[in-house]
Amino acid sequence: MKVEFLGTGGFHPNEKRQTACIMLPEIGLIFDAGSGAFRVAKHVQTESLDLFLTHAHLDHICGLTYLITLPLTGRIKNLRLYGRAEVLDAVRDHLFTDMVFPVAPPFEFHELVDERELMLASGNRIEWMKLTNHPGGSTAYKLHLKNHTFAYVTDTTVDGSYEEFVRDVDTLVHECYFPDSKKDWANRTGHTHATPLANLARKANVEKLVVVHTDPLDESNDPIGTKDMQAIFPNITVAEDGLSLDLN
């Protein structure tokens, strides 16, 4: 089972990273639909797609407009869009308002109730948890595959509220917008900085940490200070667009 990192940056695209979009093509599963969603079409392997939104900020939903052609042209039978009620309302009422994008989305909308789980058509189970440390909140997801657990957490500051939710997962994909030198910015904007994330990965006993949603204003090879993080938790990868991760 492969995970394709189609958009690994935050806020706006830069030369290395589009904004948030992660896909597991073999089971037709997508997390978030930022600007990286334009790459979804070339990875489609299933008749339908399940797309789970963390929240409704533009860098996580703008790519929904790129995906309408897939069901409209018959490339897929349907796209099931999942999110909290207020997230789906924002998508319908604001992104797809006639004055912004005058084509009705040919999606199925499915509301997520907090602290629940769902069995996907692929036979895999997904859980979710509401996070409150980002403006408007966010949703963390945990996917149970046959031989692997995979969690996706973005747009939050690190606290103890979801440590148990990600405990012992094989792969944790987590945002880290800022290095420690900008921790004040992280706290003010509801984002993660380096050391708390490394400590979370260590305390929660995750096997591998993959960092996404880095600051697009920093296009260096190491925008978050990975060396210092690895002194706390060694198994860290900072994702760039095009990364393909094997979960087997």
C-alpha positions in Angstrom: 0.0 0.0 0.0 1.5 3.3 -1.1 0.8 6.9 0.1 1.3 9.6 -2.5 2.1 13.0 -1.2 0.5 15.3 -3.7 0.7 18.5 -1.7 2.9 18.9 1.4 3.0 22.6 2.1 0.9 25.1 4.0 -0.9 28.4 3.3 0.2 28.8 -0.4 2.2 26.8 -3.0 5.9 27.4 -3.5 8.3 25.9 -6.0 8.7 22.6 -4.0 5.2 22.1 -2.4 1.6 22.6 -3.3 -0.9 22.8 -0.4 -2.3 19.8 1.5 -3.4 16.7 -0.4 -2.4 13.1 0.5 -3.7 10.1 -1.4 -3.8 6.3 -1.0 -4.7 5.4 -4.6 -5.1 1.6 -4.1 -8.1 2.2 -1.8 -9.3 5.5 -3.3 -8.7 7.5 -0.1 -7.7 11.2 0.0 -7.0 13.5 2.9 -7.6 17.2 2.2 -7.9 18.8 -1.2 -5.5 21.8 -1.3 -3.8 22.9 -4.5 -2.0 19.6 -4.7 -5.3 18.0 -5.7 -4.7 18.7 -9.3 -2.4 15.7 -9.2 -5.2 13.3 -8.1 -6.4 12.4 -11.6 -3.2 10.7 -12.6 -3.2 8.5 -9.5 -6.8 7.2 -9.7 -7.1 3.5 -9.5 -10.6 3.0 -8.1 -14.2 3.5 -9.3 -15.0 5.9 -6.4 -13.0 8.2 -4.1 -13.4 8.9 -0.4 -12.1 12.3 0.5 -11.8 13.4 4.2 -11.4 17.1 5.0 -9.6 18.2 8.1 -11.1 21.7 8.0 -12.3 24.4 5.6 -9.4 26.7 5.2 -8.6 27.5 1.6 -5.3 25.7 1.5 -7.1 22.5 2.3 -10.2 22.8 0.1 -9.4 24.9 -3.0 -8.6 21.7 -4.9 -12.1 20.4 -4.6 -12.9 22.6 -7.6 -10.2 20.7 -9.6 -11.9 17.3 -8.9 -15.3 17.9 -10.3 -14.3 16.7 -13.7 -13.6 13.2 -12.4 -17.2 12.3 -11.8 -18.6 14.6 -14.5 -16.6 12.9 -17.2 -17.2 9.4 -15.9 -13.6 8.9 -14.8 -15.0 7.8 -11.5 -18.5 6.9 -10.5 -18.6 9.2 -7.5 -16.6 11.2 -5.0 -17.7 10.9 -1.3 -16.8 14.0 0.6 -16.5 13.6 4.4 -16.2 16.4 7.1 -17.7 18.0 10.1 -21.1 19.7 9.4 -19.6 23.2 9.5 -16.8 22.2 7.1 -19.2 20.8 4.6 -21.4 23.8 4.9 -18.5 26.1 4.2 -17.6 24.1 1.1 -21.2 24.3 -0.2 -22.1 27.8 0.8 -18.8 29.6 0.1 -16.4 27.7 -2.2 -19.2 26.5 -4.5 -21.3 29.7 -4.3 -22.3 30.9 -7.8 -20.2 34.0 -7.5 -17.0 32.0 -6.8 -17.4 28.8 -8.7 -20.6 28.4 -10.6 -20.6 24.7 -11.1 -22.5 22.5 -8.6 -20.1 19.9 -7.1 -21.2 16.4 -8.2 -20.1 15.0 -4.8 -21.8 13.0 -2.1 -21.6 14.9 1.2 -21.3 12.9 4.4 -21.3 14.6 7.8 -18.9 13.2 10.4 -20.0 13.1 14.0 -17.2 13.6 16.6 -15.5 10.7 18.1 -16.8 8.1 15.7 -15.5 5.7 13.2 -16.5 4.4 9.8 -15.9 1.2 7.7 -14.9 2.2 4.2 -16.0 0.4 1.1 -12.4 -0.8 0.8 -12.8 -2.8 4.0 -10.5 -0.5 6.0 -11.6 1.3 9.2 -11.1 5.0 9.8 -11.4 7.0 13.1 -11.5 10.7 13.7 -11.1 13.2 16.5 -11.9 16.9 16.6 -9.0 19.2 17.5 -9.6 22.7 18.9 -6.2 24.5 18.8 -6.6 26.0 15.4 -9.0 28.7 14.3 -12.2 26.9 13.3 -10.9 23.6 14.6 -9.5 20.7 12.7 -10.0 16.9 12.5 -7.4 14.2 13.1 -7.8 10.9 11.3 -6.5 7.4 11.9 -6.7 4.7 9.3 -6.5 1.0 10.1 -5.1 -1.0 7.2 -4.6 -4.8 7.3 -1.0 -4.6 8.6 -0.5 -0.9 9.2 -2.0 2.1 11.1 -1.7 5.5 9.6 -2.6 8.9 11.2 -3.0 12.3 9.6 -2.9 15.4 11.9 -2.6 18.9 10.7 -3.3 22.5 11.6 -3.0 22.2 15.4 -0.6 23.0 18.2 0.7 20.0 19.9 -0.9 19.2 23.3 -1.8 16.0 25.2 -5.4 15.9 23.9 -4.7 13.6 21.0 -1.6 11.7 22.2 -3.6 8.5 22.9 -5.3 8.9 19.5 -2.0 8.5 17.7 -0.4 6.1 20.2 1.5 3.2 18.6 0.6 4.1 15.0 3.1 2.9 12.4 3.1 6.1 10.4 2.2 9.6 11.7 1.8 12.3 9.1 1.8 15.6 11.0 2.1 19.2 10.2 5.1 21.2 11.4 4.7 24.7 10.1 7.5 26.4 12.1 11.0 25.7 13.6 11.4 26.3 17.3 12.8 29.8 16.6 9.2 30.8 15.5 7.3 29.1 18.3 5.5 32.3 19.2 4.1 32.4 15.6 3.1 28.7 16.0 1.2 29.4 19.2 -0.5 32.5 17.8 -1.7 30.9 14.6 -2.6 27.4 16.0 0.2 25.5 14.3 3.0 23.2 15.3 6.7 23.8 15.8 9.5 21.3 15.9 10.3 20.2 19.5 6.8 19.5 20.7 6.1 17.4 17.6 9.3 15.3 18.2 8.3 14.8 21.8 4.8 13.8 20.8 6.2 11.1 18.4 8.5 9.8 21.1 5.9 9.7 23.9 3.2 8.2 21.7 5.6 5.5 20.5 4.9 6.0 16.8 7.2 4.2 14.4 7.7 6.8 11.7 7.0 10.6 11.6 6.4 12.3 8.2 6.3 16.1 8.4 4.0 18.1 6.1 2.5 21.6 5.9 5.7 23.4 6.3 6.1 27.2 6.0 6.0 28.1 2.2 8.1 31.2 2.9 11.1 28.9 3.7 12.1 26.8 0.7 15.3 25.4 2.2 15.9 21.7 2.5 15.3 21.8 6.2 12.7 24.4 7.1 12.0 23.0 10.6 15.4 22.1 12.1 15.2 18.3 11.6 18.6 17.6 13.2 17.5 18.8 16.6 14.2 16.9 16.2 16.1 13.7 15.5 17.9 14.0 18.7 14.5 13.4 20.3 12.9 11.1 17.7 15.2 9.8 15.0 12.8 8.4 12.4 11.6 11.6 10.7 11.0 12.4 7.0 10.2 15.9 5.8 7.9 15.4 2.9 8.1 17.2 -0.4 5.6 16.8 -3.3 6.2 13.6 -5.2 7.2 11.5 -2.1 5.7 8.0 -2.5 5.7 6.1 0.8 5.3 2.3 1.0 3.3 1.2 4.0 3.8 -2.5 3.6 
